[in-house]
Amino acid sequence: MTTDPQPEQELIDVAVLDDDRDFLTYIEDLLSDEGHYAVRVFQRAEELFEAAEERRPEIVLLDMKMGRTHGEEVLEKLMQRWPELCVIIVTGYPSLEDMRATFKKNVFDYLAKPFTLNQLRQVLANAAERYGLGRALTGRLREKLGQRIRVLRAERGWSLKELAAATRLSVSQISSIERGANLPSMESLLAISRAFGLKPSQILASIEF
């Protein structure tokens, strides 16, 4: 009896910003050994931003205490540039007040140094589940595209039937696309784009895929 091969999982892109070179080496070795992560480490905020412009990380581990660099300023810039980015705060000087302040800025979680490998694993696993990371590319594309089409339909106040009528697709086709069960064909994506007065490239660009 044979079974279908499981889809290959994508490595999760993790960027780490910390001014402690020893800590960066430690984290880089740990995560690389896990086999689930593509790790990039940075000692300067400018290096992180330059690298992120070329390829946006999926998770950022951000130290809040870095000498002259204020983690709060880096966090604010990250959230302004990439509002949906998953940021996990790492610090050796945790306080309840700091935690409250950072969570208000949509930080995903908080790790206090020193932390164990299991604690790091759990936080990253939680982040991967929440943000849908590490799955096959086609699965993530289906989900992101379906969510975007659903949002566009909701913004116009359309029902599934109204979008189906505007695109000449069936209600079941639209529903399966919005749920992320199926990718639209090129013809279907063109029809949906026209209904919203957009180009397919604009819809794809809006999901940053």
Buried (B, 14 or more C-beta within 10 A) or exposed (E): EEEEEEEEBBBBBBBBBBBBEEBBEBBBEBBEEBEBBBBBBBBEBEBBBEBBEEEBBBBBBBBBBBEEBEBBEBBEEBBEEBEEBBBBBBBEEBEEEBBEEBEEEEBBBBBBBEEEEEEBBBBBEBBBEEBBBBBEEEBBBBBBBBBBBBEBBEEEEBEBEBBBEBBEBEBEBBBBBBEBEBBBEEEBBBBBBEBBEBEBEEBBEBBEE
